[in-house]
Structure formats: C-alpha cells, structure tokens
C-alpha cells in the first residue's frame, strides 16, 4: 500500500530523535510544527508522552512512535465529493404562499 511506502521513506530519512521545530524542513514541509503543537494542546495525539520529549525549552520528537501515530492520520487523497444540499428556489416558496388581499 502507498501509505507504508511513505512511512518507510520517512523512517529512512528522519533521525531517531529530532528537534520538533525542524519537522517541516526534515519532511519537505509536508508537516507543520505549529499544527502538530495545536494537536498536542487539544490532546488529539494519543501516546503523546511516548512521542515527545522535552530538553530544556526544546521539544524533541521520537521518530518511530511519531510515525506510528502519524500513519493513522493518513487516508486516500480521492474521496467522494461532499456536495451541499440542493438550494430551494425562492420562486417556489413565493408561489406556494396564499394570495394576500391588497396587493
């Protein structure tokens, strides 16, 4: 499957532990550190303590646990389109009203 190829190529390209702020540079800007930090603050990343380490004021990322989590977020690029519900015609609603006297 394509997802496994992506994860494996990242596993080869990323060091075992790296500075979180460098994730954009290391992934060709496919991942954004600010977005990951937002997910962390909203507690959307399970096993956060396994993935992220603090060294002073810097946040480090452990590659393998991170890739295991990130792989669960991937999905096919092609999905059925999400279409808004059809709009009702204004004309139809005006004609369905009873005639008012005095118009």
C-alpha positions in Angstrom: 0.0 0.0 0.0 1.2 3.6 -0.7 1.0 4.6 3.0 3.6 2.1 4.0 6.0 3.3 1.3 5.6 6.9 2.6 6.2 5.8 6.2 9.2 3.7 5.3 10.8 6.5 3.3 10.3 8.9 6.3 11.7 6.2 8.6 14.9 6.2 6.5 15.1 9.9 6.1 14.4 11.1 9.7 16.9 10.6 12.5 15.7 8.5 15.5 15.3 11.7 17.6 15.0 15.2 16.2 14.1 18.7 17.2 10.3 19.2 16.7 10.8 22.7 15.2 12.7 21.1 12.4 10.0 18.7 11.3 9.0 21.0 8.4 12.5 21.1 7.0 13.0 17.4 7.5 9.8 16.4 5.8 10.0 18.7 2.9 7.3 20.9 4.6 4.8 18.1 4.4 4.3 18.5 8.2 3.9 21.8 10.1 5.2 22.1 13.6 2.6 24.6 14.6 -0.2 22.3 13.5 1.3 19.5 15.5 1.6 21.7 18.5 -2.1 22.6 18.2 -3.0 18.9 18.1 -0.9 18.3 21.2 -2.6 21.1 23.1 -6.0 19.7 22.1 -4.9 16.3 23.3 -5.5 14.8 19.8 -2.3 12.8 19.8 -2.5 9.6 21.8 0.7 8.4 23.5 2.0 11.9 23.5 4.4 11.1 26.3 5.9 8.4 24.1 6.4 10.6 21.1 7.5 14.0 22.5 10.4 14.7 24.9 11.4 17.9 26.5 15.1 19.0 26.7 15.2 22.4 28.4 12.8 24.6 26.4 13.1 22.4 23.3 10.7 19.7 22.3 12.2 16.6 20.7 10.3 14.0 18.6 11.0 10.3 18.7 10.7 9.1 15.1 9.2 5.6 15.4 6.3 6.4 17.8 5.6 9.6 15.9 5.4 7.8 12.5 3.2 5.1 14.1 0.8 7.8 15.2 1.0 9.8 12.0 0.4 6.8 9.8 -3.1 6.5 11.4 -4.0 10.0 10.2 -3.3 9.2 6.5 -6.2 8.5 4.1 -6.7 8.3 0.4 -6.5 11.6 -1.4 -9.5 10.8 -3.6 -12.8 10.8 -1.8 -16.3 11.3 -3.0 -17.2 14.9 -3.2 -19.1 16.5 -0.4 -21.9 18.5 -2.0 -24.0 21.0 -0.2 -27.7 20.2 -0.1 -29.7 21.5 -3.1 -30.9 25.0 -2.7 -34.6 25.6 -2.7 -35.8 28.0 -5.3 -37.2 31.3 -3.9 -39.7 31.3 -6.6 -41.2 28.0 -5.4 -41.7 29.4 -1.9 -43.3 32.6 -3.2 -45.8 30.8 -5.4 -46.8 28.4 -2.6 -48.0 31.4 -0.4 -51.7 32.2 -0.5 -52.6 35.4 -2.3 -52.9 38.4 0.1 -55.6 41.0 -0.3 -54.4 44.5 -1.1 -51.5 43.6 -3.3 
